[in-house]
Amino acid sequence: MTSVLEAEARSTPDMHVALAALGQRLTTVFATVLTLAIAATRLDRWEFGIWIMASNAVIVAQFADFGIGQALVTPLARTFGAGDRDRSRRLVAAAVRRTAATGAAV
């Protein structure tokens, strides 16, 4: 049975990760709002429309893997945990091939 100290020691890194993730999200939101405000005041309507379209193209491209990267997380964690580096490499190679094929199809 785990002691309270062991449980607290395990939860401390989890809290650090959660706080880092929160900080990253807040920074992203702040940077997006700041960039949008600057672009809206410095660009005319035509330039602003082009900038928004280009920004959205980048956002859409981030989703273009159709979840392949996310689907790789659990099997890759299992292979790393088992120390099976060859299987890990094969999983990553397969994900890269599928992502490239998806990109070529789109």
C-alpha positions in Angstrom: 0.0 0.0 0.0 1.4 3.4 -0.9 2.0 6.0 1.8 0.6 9.5 1.7 4.2 10.8 1.0 4.6 8.5 -2.0 1.2 9.6 -3.4 2.1 13.3 -2.8 5.5 12.8 -4.5 3.7 11.3 -7.6 1.1 14.1 -7.8 3.7 16.9 -7.6 5.1 16.3 -11.2 1.5 15.9 -12.4 0.7 19.3 -11.0 3.7 20.8 -12.7 2.7 19.4 -16.0 -0.9 20.6 -15.5 0.4 24.1 -14.7 2.8 24.1 -17.6 -0.1 23.1 -20.0 -2.3 25.8 -18.6 0.5 28.4 -19.0 1.0 27.2 -22.6 -2.7 27.6 -23.4 -2.9 31.0 -21.8 0.2 32.2 -23.7 -1.3 30.9 -26.9 -4.6 32.7 -26.4 -2.8 35.9 -25.4 -0.5 35.8 -28.4 -3.5 35.1 -30.7 -5.5 38.0 -29.4 -2.5 40.3 -29.5 -1.6 39.3 -33.0 -5.2 39.7 -34.1 -5.5 43.2 -32.6 -2.2 44.3 -34.2 -3.3 42.9 -37.6 -6.7 44.5 -37.4 -5.3 47.9 -36.8 -2.4 47.7 -39.3 -3.9 46.0 -42.3 -6.7 47.3 -44.6 -9.7 45.1 -45.2 -8.3 43.2 -48.2 -4.9 42.5 -46.5 -6.7 41.5 -43.2 -8.9 39.0 -45.2 -5.9 37.4 -46.8 -4.1 37.2 -43.4 -7.1 35.5 -41.8 -7.4 33.0 -44.7 -3.7 32.2 -44.4 -4.0 31.8 -40.6 -6.9 29.5 -41.0 -5.1 27.4 -43.6 -2.4 26.8 -41.0 -5.0 25.8 -38.4 -6.7 23.4 -40.8 -3.3 21.9 -41.7 -2.8 21.0 -38.1 -5.9 18.8 -38.2 -4.9 17.2 -41.5 -3.5 14.1 -39.9 -7.1 12.9 -39.1 -6.0 11.8 -35.6 -3.2 9.6 -36.7 -0.7 11.3 -34.3 -3.2 11.0 -31.4 -3.9 7.4 -32.2 -0.2 6.7 -32.0 0.2 7.9 -28.5 -1.0 4.8 -26.6 0.7 2.1 -28.7 3.9 4.1 -28.7 3.8 4.5 -24.9 3.4 0.7 -24.5 6.3 0.0 -26.8 8.5 2.5 -24.9 7.4 1.0 -21.6 8.3 -2.5 -22.9 11.7 -1.2 -24.2 10.8 -2.3 -27.7 12.6 0.3 -29.7 12.2 -1.5 -33.1 8.5 -1.7 -32.7 8.4 2.0 -31.7 10.3 2.9 -34.9 7.9 0.8 -37.0 4.9 2.5 -35.4 6.3 6.0 -36.1 7.3 5.1 -39.7 3.8 3.8 -40.3 2.3 7.0 -38.9 4.6 9.1 -41.1 3.6 7.1 -44.2 -0.1 7.4 -43.5 0.2 11.1 -42.8 2.1 11.6 -46.0 -0.4 9.6 -47.9 -3.2 11.6 -46.4 -1.4 14.8 -47.3 -0.9 13.6 -50.9 -4.6 12.7 -51.2 -5.8 16.1 -49.9 
